[in-house]
Amino acid sequence: MPKKPKPHAATTTVKSATLDLLRAFKIDKVFGNPGSTELPFLSDWPDDIDYVLALQEASAVAMADGYAQATRNAGFVNLHSAAGVGNALGNIYTAFKNQTPLVITAGQQARSLLPLQAFLGAERASEFPRPYVKYSVEPARAEDVPAAIARAYYVAMQPPCGPTFVSVPIDDWARPAAPVPPRSVTREIGPERAAMQALADALSSAKKPALVVGPAVDRAAAVELMVQVAEKAKSPVFVSPFSARCSFPERHPLFAGFLHASPGQLSETLVPHDVVVVIGAPVFTFHVEGHAAIFDGGAALFQITDDAEAASVTPLGTSIVATMTPALSLLLELLPETQRAAPPARALPPTPQAAAPMPAEYLLDALGRAMPDDAMLVEEAPSHRPAMQKFMPMRGQDSFATMASGGLGWSLPASVGFARAHPERRTVCLIGDGSAMYSIQALWTAAQRRLPLTVVVLNNGGYGAMRSFSQVMQVRDVPGLELPGIDYVQLAQSLGCAAERVTRCEDVAPVLSRALAHDGVFVVEAMLDSVVPLLYAKNG
């Protein structure tokens, strides 16, 4: 008898198979800014997946970034082909540095037109966002698109997390494709026990150890574990340079402060310690030149990281590649009780005094006191970050986020993503006047959805960080540092937000009270002293 043919898998369309994958991955929002090459994907949009409209592609990516960080699931972004991806690249780079899982799709011109260099066609589309995506593809066939999107999700979610990219021609969405069943892919990486034992032994025998925590601890929701390890080791805890998350409560007695991104200043802080353990961060992220005496071999250096590439570039010591929860759990198990005395708690700064013009320190101290205990702070005010770190202590898990890239234009739309993920609590965006102008249109999306978002614009009349660097680098007459004549209250109101300007210290408390209690988006423009402190010592 002739053999019966094997039944073919039931077919559906590329679009419906993709939407079913999103549902299986518990992705219920798509962030985007539509163009003509995306219309077939967006037509007859389903009610159970929320399309979040941003008014510019970079804002769409940052909103998805904030949402993904808040939910700890990949954000899904739909961009326009070529130029739209180009507009988004700055925040794709930031998402890569933030190690945020994103699945980014972009439209492409019809396959039949691509040989003719058609309008809106992207040549070598998969190469455009590289190297700042973990996986990038334009599938060879329309029926391969759902599987490519599934792979993009798995890769994005695998530590170290990051963005991925799939280019989809306009005519692919209606083509037939087999459904792609979702798979379970584990994400925790266990540490090598012998290496962890060596680390525990070194910490136990150290006379003056130091722990340095980075953003991976908070990303892994492992802050409480980190606190338990520090308390058992009786070790001071420093924050790694440019940490984009809060991985240790900043009012804890063992919290020792923030490390500088200057090799000399960082080394001066850490050289007195005989064992230094860096957890969830690079060793180390520097910003200016200088001699890093910490690498001269005086201290034993250990690193726990989920990023094998970061481990490969560490210049000294032992790196243990593992995700944070299993690594910290094992370290807690292996650490013996110590007879070492706990270090003294650091002295708290005095309360800033009112003055005219308004000092940034006064405003930041007042904001820190006024914010609800469960608020999330999203920051992009580089020139005021030292003052923020001094006067606005963060509570730890899920309390703080900033951009890891140094690129402006992320935090305002990212705060919209955080607020969209957690409408039950207040999100506060603290942003410089220069930073705000990179993505001011994000306010419209927040206002349309009445998100619980308070935006505080620190207006010092220009690019304060650049003023500081010009002093450190001893350069003069630098053009383009001043930003006169921008009215952030009118801008905010035109985009649908409530807004007030505050210029006097005595008015700060009532304005912040209204801003934090408002049902919807409230923008505060705080007029500050234009003098900014040096971010680094002049000798680097």
SEZAVO-446365 format. One record per residue (C-alpha): y, z, x. Coordinates in steps of 0.2 Angstrom, whole numbers, padded with zeros to 4 digits, always signed. Layout:
<recs>
YZX/...
</recs>
This chain:
<recs>
+0000+0000+0000/+0017-0004+0006/+0027+0012+0011/+0041+0018-0001/+0058+0016+0007/+0067+0032+0011/+0080+0037-0001/+0098+0034+0005/+0110+0049+0005/+0121+0049-0011/+0137+0040-0007/+0155+0045-0012/+0171+0040-0004/+0179+0045+0012/+0193+0054+0003/+0181+0064-0009/+0169+0069+0006/+0184+0075+0016/+0191+0085+0001/+0174+0093-0001/+0173+0098+0017/+0190+0106+0015/+0183+0116+0001/+0168+0121+0011/+0178+0127+0025/+0189+0137+0013/+0204+0127+0017/+0215+0127+0002/+0231+0121+0008/+0237+0105+0017/+0254+0104+0026/+0262+0088+0028/+0276+0076+0026/+0270+0060+0018/+0272+0042+0023/+0266+0025+0016/+0250+0026+0027/+0245+0043+0019/+0247+0038+0001/+0229+0033-0003/+0224+0051+0004/+0237+0059-0007/+0235+0050-0023/+0228+0059-0038/+0229+0075-0028/+0217+0089-0034/+0224+0105-0042/+0213+0117-0031/+0221+0112-0015/+0239+0115-0012/+0250+0102-0004/+0264+0111+0005/+0278+0099+0008/+0289+0101+0024/+0304+0090+0027/+0300+0085+0045/+0283+0083+0054/+0286+0096+0067/+0289+0109+0053/+0273+0104+0045/+0263+0108+0060/+0272+0125+0063/+0270+0130+0045/+0251+0126+0047/+0251+0136+0063/+0258+0151+0055/+0247+0150+0041/+0232+0148+0052/+0236+0163+0063/+0238+0173+0047/+0222+0168+0039/+0212+0166+0055/+0206+0149+0048/+0211+0132+0054/+0226+0125+0046/+0225+0107+0040/+0240+0095+0043/+0243+0077+0037/+0256+0067+0047/+0263+0050+0046/+0257+0037+0059/+0264+0035+0076/+0283+0040+0074/+0277+0055+0063/+0265+0061+0076/+0279+0059+0089/+0290+0070+0078/+0277+0083+0078/+0272+0083+0096/+0283+0098+0101/+0274+0109+0089/+0257+0102+0093/+0261+0107+0111/+0265+0124+0105/+0250+0126+0094/+0240+0121+0109/+0248+0135+0119/+0247+0147+0105/+0228+0143+0104/+0230+0140+0085/+0216+0131+0076/+0223+0116+0067/+0215+0100+0061/+0228+0086+0061/+0226+0070+0053/+0238+0055+0054/+0239+0039+0044/+0235+0022+0053/+0239+0005+0047/+0224-0005+0039/+0210-0010+0051/+0212-0028+0047/+0230-0028+0052/+0228-0018+0068/+0225-0034+0079/+0241-0041+0074/+0252-0026+0080/+0257-0022+0062/+0272-0012+0057/+0267+0007+0057/+0252+0003+0068/+0248+0016+0081/+0241+0008+0097/+0227+0019+0105/+0232+0032+0092/+0219+0045+0098/+0228+0045+0115/+0245+0049+0108/+0243+0068+0106/+0233+0071+0122/+0231+0082+0132/+0237+0095+0120/+0223+0093+0107/+0205+0099+0110/+0197+0083+0102/+0205+0067+0097/+0198+0052+0089/+0200+0037+0078/+0183+0034+0070/+0175+0017+0074/+0170+0015+0055/+0178+0021+0039/+0161+0030+0035/+0163+0040+0051/+0179+0049+0045/+0172+0064+0036/+0160+0068+0051/+0175+0066+0063/+0185+0079+0052/+0170+0091+0052/+0169+0090+0071/+0187+0092+0072/+0186+0108+0062/+0172+0115+0072/+0180+0111+0089/+0197+0119+0083/+0189+0135+0078/+0178+0137+0094/+0187+0149+0107/+0199+0146+0114/+0205+0139+0098/+0217+0124+0097/+0223+0109+0088/+0212+0093+0085/+0217+0076+0079/+0209+0062+0068/+0218+0046+0065/+0213+0038+0049/+0217+0020+0044/+0225+0018+0027/+0211+0008+0019/+0197+0020+0025/+0200+0033+0011/+0193+0023-0003/+0178+0016+0007/+0160+0023+0003/+0154+0037+0014/+0139+0050+0013/+0144+0068+0010/+0144+0079+0026/+0136+0096+0023/+0145+0110+0031/+0137+0119+0045/+0137+0137+0052/+0143+0137+0070/+0144+0154+0079/+0161+0158+0088/+0158+0174+0097/+0154+0173+0116/+0145+0188+0123/+0150+0195+0140/+0138+0196+0155/+0132+0214+0155/+0131+0216+0174/+0149+0210+0176/+0155+0222+0162/+0146+0237+0171/+0155+0233+0187/+0171+0233+0177/+0167+0249+0169/+0162+0257+0186/+0179+0251+0194/+0189+0258+0180/+0179+0275+0181/+0182+0277+0199/+0200+0271+0199/+0214+0283+0204/+0227+0274+0195/+0221+0260+0184/+0232+0248+0173/+0227+0238+0158/+0236+0222+0154/+0234+0215+0136/+0237+0198+0130/+0238+0188+0113/+0219+0185+0112/+0216+0203+0107/+0227+0202+0092/+0220+0184+0088/+0203+0192+0088/+0208+0206+0076/+0203+0218+0090/+0218+0229+0093/+0209+0245+0087/+0195+0242+0099/+0208+0239+0113/+0216+0256+0108/+0199+0265+0109/+0196+0257+0126/+0213+0262+0133/+0211+0280+0126/+0194+0282+0134/+0200+0275+0151/+0216+0285+0150/+0225+0270+0157/+0243+0264+0154/+0244+0248+0144/+0256+0234+0149/+0259+0218+0139/+0256+0201+0148/+0271+0190+0152/+0276+0179+0137/+0262+0187+0125/+0264+0178+0109/+0256+0192+0099/+0256+0211+0098/+0239+0217+0105/+0244+0236+0107/+0254+0248+0096/+0271+0249+0105/+0274+0267+0100/+0257+0273+0107/+0258+0286+0121/+0249+0274+0133/+0260+0259+0130/+0269+0256+0146/+0280+0241+0143/+0281+0223+0145/+0278+0213+0162/+0291+0201+0168/+0287+0183+0171/+0295+0185+0188/+0281+0186+0202/+0292+0199+0211/+0296+0210+0196/+0278+0209+0189/+0271+0214+0206/+0283+0228+0208/+0276+0236+0192/+0258+0233+0195/+0256+0236+0214/+0255+0255+0213/+0239+0253+0203/+0222+0251+0212/+0213+0243+0197/+0221+0230+0186/+0212+0223+0171/+0219+0209+0161/+0212+0207+0144/+0215+0192+0133/+0229+0184+0144/+0231+0173+0160/+0233+0181+0177/+0248+0178+0176/+0260+0167+0167/+0276+0166+0178/+0292+0157+0175/+0302+0158+0191/+0298+0157+0209/+0294+0172+0220/+0281+0181+0230/+0267+0188+0220/+0262+0203+0230/+0249+0208+0217/+0238+0194+0224/+0239+0201+0242/+0223+0210+0238/+0229+0228+0237/+0222+0230+0219/+0205+0225+0212/+0209+0212+0198/+0198+0210+0183/+0200+0198+0169/+0192+0196+0152/+0196+0180+0143/+0189+0168+0130/+0197+0153+0140/+0185+0147+0154/+0200+0136+0160/+0211+0151+0162/+0197+0160+0171/+0195+0145+0183/+0213+0146+0189/+0214+0165+0191/+0218+0166+0210/+0209+0183+0214/+0196+0195+0207/+0183+0194+0194/+0184+0184+0178/+0173+0188+0163/+0172+0174+0150/+0169+0182+0133/+0177+0184+0116/+0187+0200+0114/+0176+0209+0101/+0160+0209+0110/+0168+0212+0127/+0178+0227+0121/+0164+0234+0111/+0153+0233+0127/+0166+0240+0138/+0169+0255+0126/+0150+0258+0127/+0149+0257+0146/+0165+0267+0150/+0161+0285+0154/+0172+0299+0149/+0185+0302+0163/+0193+0317+0170/+0208+0308+0175/+0224+0314+0167/+0232+0302+0155/+0249+0295+0161/+0265+0302+0154/+0272+0293+0139/+0287+0282+0143/+0304+0288+0138/+0311+0281+0122/+0329+0273+0124/+0344+0281+0115/+0350+0274+0099/+0363+0260+0102/+0380+0264+0097/+0391+0253+0086/+0405+0243+0094/+0415+0227+0091/+0410+0214+0093/+0393+0219+0087/+0380+0222+0101/+0363+0213+0098/+0355+0230+0102/+0363+0238+0087/+0358+0225+0075/+0340+0224+0082/+0338+0243+0081/+0345+0243+0063/+0333+0229+0058/+0318+0238+0066/+0322+0254+0056/+0325+0244+0040/+0309+0233+0040/+0294+0238+0029/+0280+0246+0038/+0268+0231+0034/+0281+0217+0038/+0277+0203+0050/+0290+0198+0063/+0291+0180+0069/+0303+0178+0083/+0312+0164+0092/+0327+0172+0101/+0323+0171+0119/+0340+0178+0126/+0338+0194+0115/+0319+0196+0118/+0322+0211+0130/+0333+0220+0118/+0320+0216+0104/+0306+0223+0115/+0316+0239+0118/+0323+0243+0101/+0310+0235+0089/+0293+0242+0093/+0279+0233+0085/+0264+0242+0076/+0250+0232+0083/+0238+0221+0073/+0246+0207+0063/+0264+0213+0066/+0272+0200+0078/+0271+0182+0083/+0281+0170+0094/+0279+0153+0102/+0268+0154+0118/+0275+0137+0124/+0294+0141+0126/+0298+0126+0115/+0311+0129+0102/+0308+0124+0083/+0292+0134+0080/+0296+0151+0073/+0306+0147+0057/+0293+0135+0050/+0279+0146+0056/+0287+0161+0047/+0285+0150+0031/+0267+0148+0035/+0265+0167+0038/+0274+0171+0021/+0264+0158+0012/+0248+0166+0018/+0253+0184+0014/+0265+0184-0002/+0261+0202-0005/+0272+0208+0011/+0288+0204+0019/+0289+0191+0033/+0305+0192+0044/+0310+0178+0055/+0321+0184+0070/+0329+0168+0077/+0344+0163+0088/+0357+0151+0082/+0352+0138+0094/+0334+0139+0089/+0337+0139+0071/+0345+0121+0072/+0328+0114+0078/+0320+0116+0061/+0333+0123+0049/+0325+0111+0035/+0310+0123+0034/+0321+0135+0023/+0320+0122+0009/+0301+0124+0008/+0302+0143+0008/+0315+0143-0005/+0306+0131-0016/+0291+0143-0016/+0301+0159-0018/+0293+0166-0002/+0296+0184+0003/+0305+0179+0019/+0320+0186+0027/+0328+0176+0041/+0340+0184+0053/+0350+0172+0063/+0357+0180+0079/+0373+0170+0082/+0380+0172+0099/+0389+0155+0098/+0377+0145+0109/+0361+0144+0120/+0361+0162+0126/+0345+0160+0137/+0353+0146+0146/+0369+0156+0149/+0358+0169+0157/+0348+0157+0168/+0364+0148+0174/+0369+0165+0181/+0352+0169+0189/+0352+0152+0197/+0370+0153+0201/+0375+0136+0194/+0392+0134+0186/+0401+0122+0173/+0385+0118+0164/+0389+0107+0148/+0380+0109+0131/+0378+0128+0131/+0391+0131+0117/+0388+0129+0098/+0404+0131+0089/+0408+0128+0071/+0390+0129+0063/+0390+0139+0046/+0372+0146+0044/+0377+0154+0027/+0382+0137+0020/+0367+0129+0027/+0355+0141+0020/+0364+0141+0003/+0363+0122+0003/+0344+0123+0005/+0342+0135-0009/+0342+0152-0001/+0353+0167-0003/+0363+0171+0012/+0376+0183+0019/+0386+0184+0035/+0388+0201+0044/+0401+0204+0058/+0404+0223+0058/+0391+0236+0062/+0395+0247+0047/+0390+0233+0036/+0373+0230+0044/+0363+0243+0034/+0368+0237+0017/+0366+0219+0021/+0349+0221+0028/+0344+0232+0013/+0348+0217+0001/+0340+0204+0013/+0323+0214+0014/+0322+0218-0005/+0327+0201-0011/+0315+0191-0022/+0314+0176-0012/+0322+0169+0004/+0337+0178+0011/+0346+0173+0027/+0357+0185+0037/+0369+0177+0049/+0373+0191+0062/+0389+0187+0072/+0385+0195+0089/+0394+0198+0106/+0392+0182+0116/+0388+0191+0132/+0369+0191+0135/+0360+0201+0148/+0351+0193+0163/+0333+0189+0159/+0327+0190+0177/+0335+0198+0192/+0345+0186+0203/+0333+0187+0217/+0319+0182+0206/
</recs>
